[in-house]
Each structure stands twice: as structure tokens, then as C-alpha cells.
């Protein structure tokens, strides 16, 4: 049987979503995790009409799925005549290639899905450049799974290492050169932020940063506190660009407050690397407002994920846990009990200004001590 050609039509191609309960997934509430996957797919433009949920006992190193599960997926693809299959988990280059061969359609894993969303959400030159770098780094990492394909592309023989290896090396060099050029461009774009940050540090202006899991309500809180109109949509990664505003409490400026890109479970390493320059703002913060969607059953896991990413960035700062969306919480008494381990904290609902009074009260009494991060050779 001839391999099905991959192509994109003007309309959204029919797709199948595969939500996987995989070994090692630490998520407590899988329904919430699957809902997050559906929202990721919808944000990327893939409708969730055709979805299959699969529970795996083991991960197959070559195909990710067992033979039986593979056939279930293929049957559904053939039933709806799908051109794409969207997998909720990360795949290795070899697994992706093997799945495409067996399923006869293109495969999008979790990393590709998030990169697609970031590409669509990036609005500024800085954001677009950061995402482009992440995409190229991801593409470079996938070259290992394309040896046979590249070998077939060239007809040169008799070369040590094989013709495919030569083609692969040429593509790798091309990608590396492109990444280098884009990084230089990014440095020029970011010079203005460095100047602004230096001025704030010299003037000892306190810096507050909003952090948290994606769609926790950071932009909504920024708008409520500063009377701004930053894009705040009920979807994942609605905004990627760092936004900084002056913060006034009862007519007195307390400093500046910055929104940051949201985090998510299994956030692609390439994205963290590409956005490190943007996230470096956290190194200069005097206070982190860790925003949590208290209505999500997995909010404790989300906190842990944010903590892990901060640790990987080397960020250790004073933090206030802001439990948001309490208007959607069914059992506030239980939430208050579980939140005791995260101190200090406040409970708010950012949709209405009168419901963020606990946060405003905390910021009013907060006494910042502006400080620069320690150098590596300092104790």
C-alpha cells in the first residue's frame, strides 16, 4: 500500500486527538489533564470532535504505543479520514517517524503542539524571534530521526559515513547558522529592556513579577491592578510578551509590575531556553506573585511545576501565592485547609476589582527591599 501523502488544505484538516494516560504522568486528576490537552489542541486550531483516550501500562521505545493501541488509533483515523493525529505526550524522533509510517498521516506531539501555539500567539518582534529560535532548535533535535529520509534524498555514493549523513550535517549547519543570526537579532531587540531595567535598579524602583501556570489569570490581575488593557483571554498562552506597568496603590507608586509567559507541564526545553532572556526579569524581582487557578483540581501539581521551572532558572525570591478564580471553587473550606502549606497567600477573583481587595491590602503593607541578584562568585 502506497504511503499517504501529507498535505495541508485551505480548510482545517481532519484530525484525531489521542489523550494518553501514560506511565510516569504525575497528574492526580487525569480528566483535568485531558481537558488541558483539549484546550491546547483547540488553541492550536485542532477541533476536538474526534478524540480517543488511551491508558498505557508501558511505553514502547519504537512506537510509544502497543500494537493493539496502535490499531485502535489507526481504525479511528481511517473512520474519519484524518490527515493528522495529535498526541498528548512528547515523542522521540524515531517514535514520530514510526507512527507516521504506520498510521499513514502526519503526527503532532505535545512539543509540536505547544510550539504551534507559541508561533500563533507571538505578536512582537522579540516574541516571534524567540519562538523561531525554539522551533529551529527543536528541528535540529529531530534530525536524528531522519537519517533514512536524508539518505534517500541524495544519490551520492562512496562517501565515508554515507550520503545521508552528509545531507544531515549540511542541514544541521544551516540550522545552527540560522539560530546564531536570530540570537544576534534577539540581543539587539532586548537592549532596550536592559536599559530600562538598569534605570529602575539605579532608581531603586521595586519590581514585582506575575508568574504562574498558563491561564491562571495573570494578565487579568495585571489589568485589574494597573487599569491596563493587556490581552486576557480564557485560553492557553493568550500572551507571550512581557508587559510592564507602573503599580499604584491608593495613589502611591509601589513600583512596577510585569506579566510573564505562563508555564505548563512538560514545557518544551527549547522554549525555556529561548525565553530565558525574557524570564531573566525574574532575577531582578523583589516579589513574585504566584498566580494559581484555584478552580483547577490539579492546582497543587501546577504549583510544583512552576517551582521546578523557577529552580531550573535559578530564581529564589520572596513569593506571595495568589489563589485566583475562587468564584469557581466548590469547597472554599477545603481549599483554605490545603492552601495552608503555601505561605503567605491570598484568595481572590480577578474578574471584579472588589474581589482583589486581599491582594491590594497585601501590596499596600508590603515593604520592598530592592536588590540585584548575587554574582556567581558571591556567597
VEXTORDREN-457827 format. One line per 3 residues: number of its first residue (from 1); their letters; for each residue x, z, y of C-alpha. Coordinates in Angstrom, 1 decimal. Example, Ala and Ser with C-alpha at 12.3 -4.5 7.8 and 13.67 -1.06 7.14 Angstrom:
2
1 = as = 12.3/7.8/-4.5 ~ 13.7/7.1/-1.1
//
This chain:
379
1 = xxx = 0.0/0.0/0.0 ~ 1.4/-1.0/3.4 ~ 2.2/1.8/5.8
4 = xxx = -0.3/2.2/8.5 ~ 0.9/1.1/11.9 ~ 0.9/3.8/14.6
7 = xxx = -0.6/2.7/17.9 ~ -2.4/4.1/20.9 ~ -5.6/2.5/22.1
10 = xxx = -7.1/2.9/25.6 ~ -9.5/5.4/24.3 ~ -8.5/8.7/22.8
13 = xxx = -7.5/8.1/19.2 ~ -9.5/9.9/16.5 ~ -7.6/12.9/15.4
16 = xxx = -7.7/15.7/12.8 ~ -6.8/19.2/13.7 ~ -5.1/21.3/10.9
19 = xxx = -5.2/25.0/11.7 ~ -2.8/26.8/9.3 ~ -2.7/30.4/8.3
22 = xxx = 1.0/30.3/7.3 ~ 3.2/32.9/5.7 ~ 5.1/34.9/8.4
25 = xxx = 2.5/34.5/11.0 ~ 2.2/38.0/12.5 ~ -1.1/37.3/14.2
28 = xxx = -3.6/40.0/13.4 ~ -6.7/38.1/14.2 ~ -6.4/34.6/12.9
31 = xxx = -9.7/33.5/14.3 ~ -8.3/34.2/17.8 ~ -5.1/32.3/16.9
34 = xxx = -7.1/29.3/15.7 ~ -9.2/29.4/18.9 ~ -5.9/29.3/20.8
37 = xxx = -4.8/26.2/18.8 ~ -8.1/24.5/19.5 ~ -7.7/25.2/23.2
40 = xxx = -4.1/23.8/23.1 ~ -5.5/20.6/21.4 ~ -8.3/20.3/23.9
43 = xxx = -5.9/20.8/26.9 ~ -3.7/18.1/25.4 ~ -6.7/15.7/25.1
46 = xxx = -7.4/16.0/21.4 ~ -11.1/16.8/20.7 ~ -11.7/19.5/18.0
49 = xxx = -14.6/17.7/16.2 ~ -12.5/17.1/13.1 ~ -10.8/20.3/12.0
52 = xxx = -9.7/21.8/8.7 ~ -8.4/25.4/8.2 ~ -5.7/25.8/5.5
55 = xxx = -4.2/29.0/4.2 ~ -0.8/28.7/2.7 ~ 0.9/31.1/0.3
58 = xxx = 4.3/29.3/0.6 ~ 5.9/26.7/2.8 ~ 7.1/23.6/1.1
61 = xxx = 10.5/22.7/2.5 ~ 9.9/19.0/2.3 ~ 6.3/18.6/3.2
64 = xxx = 5.3/22.0/4.6 ~ 2.0/21.8/2.6 ~ 1.5/21.9/-1.1
67 = xxx = 0.4/18.7/-2.9 ~ -3.2/20.0/-3.1 ~ -3.5/20.8/0.6
70 = xxx = -1.8/17.5/1.5 ~ -4.6/15.7/-0.4 ~ -7.3/17.7/1.4
73 = xxx = -5.8/16.7/4.7 ~ -5.5/13.0/3.7 ~ -9.0/12.9/2.5
76 = xxx = -10.3/14.1/5.8 ~ -8.1/11.6/7.7 ~ -9.5/8.8/5.7
79 = xxx = -13.0/10.0/6.0 ~ -12.9/9.9/9.9 ~ -10.3/7.1/10.1
82 = xxx = -8.0/9.2/12.1 ~ -4.8/7.9/13.8 ~ -3.3/11.3/14.5
85 = xxx = -3.1/14.7/12.8 ~ -2.4/17.8/14.9 ~ -0.7/20.7/13.1
88 = xxx = -0.9/24.2/14.5 ~ 2.6/25.1/13.3 ~ 6.2/23.9/14.0
91 = xxx = 7.6/21.3/11.6 ~ 11.1/20.3/10.8 ~ 12.1/16.6/11.5
94 = xxx = 12.1/16.0/7.7 ~ 8.7/17.6/7.2 ~ 7.3/15.5/10.1
97 = xxx = 8.7/12.2/8.6 ~ 7.5/13.0/5.1 ~ 4.0/13.9/6.4
100 = xxx = 3.7/10.7/8.3 ~ 4.7/8.7/5.2 ~ 2.2/10.5/3.0
103 = xxx = -0.7/10.7/5.5 ~ -0.1/7.3/6.9 ~ -0.7/8.4/10.5
106 = xxx = 1.3/10.0/13.3 ~ 1.9/13.7/13.2 ~ 1.9/16.1/16.2
109 = xxx = 3.2/19.6/15.5 ~ 3.0/22.7/17.7 ~ 6.1/21.9/19.7
112 = xxx = 5.0/18.3/20.5 ~ 1.5/19.6/21.4 ~ 2.9/22.1/24.0
115 = xxx = 5.3/19.5/25.4 ~ 2.4/17.1/25.8 ~ 0.5/19.8/27.8
118 = xxx = 3.5/20.6/30.0 ~ 4.0/16.9/30.8 ~ 0.4/16.7/32.0
121 = xxx = 0.5/19.9/33.9 ~ 3.7/19.4/35.7 ~ 3.0/18.4/39.3
124 = xxx = 6.2/19.0/41.4 ~ 9.4/17.1/41.0 ~ 11.0/20.3/39.7
127 = xxx = 8.4/20.8/37.1 ~ 8.4/17.2/35.9 ~ 12.2/17.2/35.7
130 = xxx = 12.2/20.5/33.7 ~ 9.7/19.1/31.2 ~ 11.5/15.8/30.9
133 = xxx = 14.7/17.7/30.0 ~ 12.9/19.7/27.4 ~ 11.4/16.5/25.9
136 = xxx = 14.8/14.9/25.7 ~ 16.3/18.0/24.1 ~ 13.5/18.0/21.6
139 = xxx = 14.0/14.3/20.9 ~ 17.7/14.9/20.4 ~ 17.0/17.7/17.8
142 = xxx = 14.7/15.3/15.9 ~ 17.4/12.7/15.4 ~ 18.5/14.4/12.1
145 = xxx = 15.2/13.3/10.6 ~ 15.6/9.6/11.5 ~ 18.7/8.6/9.6
148 = xxx = 17.0/6.2/7.2 ~ 15.0/4.7/10.1 ~ 18.0/4.0/12.2
151 = xxx = 20.0/2.7/9.2 ~ 17.3/0.1/8.7 ~ 17.3/-0.9/12.3
154 = xxx = 20.8/-2.3/12.2 ~ 22.3/-4.9/10.0 ~ 25.9/-4.0/10.4
157 = xxx = 27.7/-3.2/7.2 ~ 31.1/-2.0/6.2 ~ 31.3/0.8/8.8
160 = xxx = 32.6/4.2/7.7 ~ 29.7/6.7/7.9 ~ 27.0/4.0/7.6
163 = xxx = 25.3/1.8/10.2 ~ 22.5/4.3/10.6 ~ 24.9/7.0/11.6
166 = xxx = 26.4/4.7/14.3 ~ 22.9/3.9/15.7 ~ 22.1/7.6/15.7
169 = xxx = 25.3/8.5/17.5 ~ 24.5/5.9/20.2 ~ 21.1/7.3/20.7
172 = xxx = 22.4/10.8/20.9 ~ 25.0/9.9/23.5 ~ 22.3/8.1/25.5
175 = xxx = 20.0/11.2/25.4 ~ 22.9/13.5/26.4 ~ 23.8/11.4/29.4
178 = xxx = 20.2/11.2/30.5 ~ 19.9/15.0/30.2 ~ 23.1/15.5/32.2
181 = xxx = 21.8/13.3/35.0 ~ 18.4/15.1/35.1 ~ 20.1/18.5/35.1
184 = xxx = 22.1/17.4/38.2 ~ 18.9/16.3/39.8 ~ 17.3/19.6/39.0
187 = xxx = 20.2/21.5/40.6 ~ 19.6/19.6/43.9 ~ 15.9/20.3/43.8
190 = xxx = 16.4/24.0/43.2 ~ 18.9/24.5/46.0 ~ 16.1/25.3/48.5
193 = xxx = 14.7/28.1/46.3 ~ 18.2/29.6/46.1 ~ 18.5/29.6/49.9
196 = xxx = 15.1/31.2/50.2 ~ 15.9/33.8/47.6 ~ 19.2/34.6/49.3
199 = xxx = 17.4/35.1/52.6 ~ 14.8/37.5/51.0 ~ 17.6/39.5/49.4
202 = xxx = 19.6/39.7/52.7 ~ 16.4/40.9/54.5 ~ 15.7/43.3/51.6
205 = xxx = 12.2/41.8/51.1 ~ 10.7/43.3/47.9 ~ 9.9/40.7/45.2
208 = xxx = 7.0/41.1/42.8 ~ 6.6/38.7/39.9 ~ 3.4/38.0/37.8
211 = xxx = 4.2/37.4/34.2 ~ 2.2/37.2/31.0 ~ 0.7/35.2/28.2
214 = xxx = -0.8/31.9/29.2 ~ -4.4/32.0/30.5 ~ -4.2/35.8/31.1
217 = xxx = -5.3/35.3/34.8 ~ -2.0/35.4/36.7 ~ -3.0/32.7/39.2
220 = xxx = -6.4/34.2/39.7 ~ -4.8/37.5/40.6 ~ -2.3/35.8/42.9
223 = xxx = -5.2/34.2/44.7 ~ -7.2/37.4/45.0 ~ -4.2/39.4/46.4
226 = xxx = -3.0/36.8/48.9 ~ -6.1/34.8/49.7 ~ -4.5/31.7/48.3
229 = xxx = -5.9/28.7/46.5 ~ -3.4/28.2/43.7 ~ -4.9/26.2/40.8
232 = xxx = -6.5/28.7/38.5 ~ -8.4/27.0/35.6 ~ -9.7/28.5/32.4
235 = xxx = -7.2/26.6/30.2 ~ -3.8/27.0/28.8 ~ -0.8/26.3/31.1
238 = xxx = -3.0/25.3/34.1 ~ 0.0/25.5/36.4 ~ 3.8/25.4/35.7
241 = xxx = 5.3/25.6/39.1 ~ 6.4/28.9/40.6 ~ 4.3/29.8/43.6
244 = xxx = 5.5/32.5/46.1 ~ 3.3/34.1/48.7 ~ 3.6/37.0/51.2
247 = xxx = 1.8/40.1/49.9 ~ -0.1/42.2/52.4 ~ -1.8/45.5/51.5
250 = xxx = -4.1/46.9/54.2 ~ -2.4/44.7/56.8 ~ 1.1/45.8/55.9
253 = xxx = 3.5/43.4/54.1 ~ 4.7/44.9/50.9 ~ 6.9/42.0/50.0
256 = xxx = 6.4/38.6/48.3 ~ 4.7/37.9/45.1 ~ 5.5/35.0/42.7
259 = xxx = 3.4/33.4/39.9 ~ 5.4/32.2/36.8 ~ 4.7/29.9/33.9
262 = xxx = 2.7/31.5/31.1 ~ 4.2/32.4/27.7 ~ 2.8/31.7/24.3
265 = xxx = 3.6/32.4/20.7 ~ 6.2/30.0/19.3 ~ 7.0/28.7/22.7
268 = xxx = 9.5/25.8/22.1 ~ 13.1/26.9/22.6 ~ 13.8/23.7/24.6
271 = xxx = 11.1/24.7/27.2 ~ 12.5/28.2/27.6 ~ 15.9/26.6/28.2
274 = xxx = 14.6/24.0/30.7 ~ 12.6/26.6/32.6 ~ 15.4/29.2/32.7
277 = xxx = 16.3/28.3/36.3 ~ 12.7/28.9/37.3 ~ 12.4/32.1/35.3
280 = xxx = 15.6/33.3/36.9 ~ 13.4/34.6/39.7 ~ 12.5/37.4/37.4
283 = xxx = 16.1/38.6/37.5 ~ 15.7/39.4/41.2 ~ 12.2/41.1/40.9
286 = xxx = 11.7/44.7/41.9 ~ 8.4/44.9/40.0 ~ 6.8/42.8/37.2
289 = xxx = 3.1/42.7/37.0 ~ 2.5/42.0/33.3 ~ -1.0/40.5/33.1
292 = xxx = -2.9/40.9/29.9 ~ -6.2/39.3/28.8 ~ -7.8/42.5/27.5
295 = xxx = -10.7/40.5/26.0 ~ -8.4/38.7/23.5 ~ -8.3/40.6/20.2
298 = xxx = -4.6/39.7/19.9 ~ -3.6/41.2/23.2 ~ -1.1/43.6/21.6
301 = xxx = 0.7/40.6/19.9 ~ 0.7/38.8/23.3 ~ 2.5/41.8/24.9
304 = xxx = 5.1/41.8/22.1 ~ 5.7/38.1/22.6 ~ 6.2/38.5/26.4
307 = xxx = 8.6/41.4/25.7 ~ 10.6/39.2/23.3 ~ 10.9/36.4/25.8
310 = xxx = 12.0/38.7/28.6 ~ 14.6/40.2/26.3 ~ 15.9/36.7/25.4
313 = xxx = 16.2/36.1/29.2 ~ 18.0/39.4/29.7 ~ 15.3/40.7/32.0
316 = xxx = 14.7/44.5/32.2 ~ 12.6/45.5/35.2 ~ 10.1/48.1/36.3
319 = xxx = 6.7/46.9/34.9 ~ 3.0/47.5/35.5 ~ 0.7/46.5/32.7
322 = xxx = -2.4/44.8/34.3 ~ -5.3/44.7/31.8 ~ -7.4/41.9/33.2
325 = xxx = -10.8/40.4/32.2 ~ -12.3/43.8/31.4 ~ -15.7/42.4/32.3
328 = xxx = -15.5/40.6/28.9 ~ -14.3/43.7/26.9 ~ -17.0/45.1/24.5
331 = xxx = -15.5/48.5/24.0 ~ -13.7/49.9/27.0 ~ -13.2/53.4/25.5
334 = xxx = -11.3/51.8/22.6 ~ -9.2/49.7/25.0 ~ -8.3/52.7/27.0
337 = xxx = -7.1/54.6/23.9 ~ -5.0/51.6/22.7 ~ -3.6/51.0/26.2
340 = xxx = -2.1/54.5/26.4 ~ 1.2/53.3/24.9 ~ 1.7/50.8/27.7
343 = xxx = 2.5/52.8/30.8 ~ 1.9/52.6/33.7 ~ -1.2/50.4/33.6
346 = xxx = -4.4/49.5/35.4 ~ -7.7/47.9/34.3 ~ -9.1/45.1/36.5
349 = xxx = -11.2/42.0/36.5 ~ -9.7/39.5/38.9 ~ -12.7/37.3/39.4
352 = xxx = -14.1/39.6/42.0 ~ -11.9/41.3/44.7 ~ -13.8/44.6/44.4
355 = xxx = -12.7/44.7/40.8 ~ -9.0/44.6/41.5 ~ -9.0/47.8/43.6
358 = xxx = -7.0/49.7/41.0 ~ -4.2/47.1/41.3 ~ -4.3/47.2/45.1
361 = xxx = -4.2/51.0/45.0 ~ -1.1/50.9/42.8 ~ 0.7/48.4/45.1
364 = xxx = -0.2/50.4/48.2 ~ 1.5/53.5/46.8 ~ 4.4/51.6/45.2
367 = xxx = 7.8/52.3/46.9 ~ 10.1/49.4/46.1 ~ 13.9/49.7/45.9
370 = xxx = 15.2/46.1/46.3 ~ 18.2/45.4/44.0 ~ 20.2/42.5/42.8
373 = xxx = 20.9/42.0/39.1 ~ 24.1/43.5/37.8 ~ 27.1/41.2/37.2
376 = xxx = 28.3/40.8/33.7 ~ 31.4/42.9/34.3 ~ 29.5/45.8/35.7
379 = x = 28.4/48.8/33.7
//
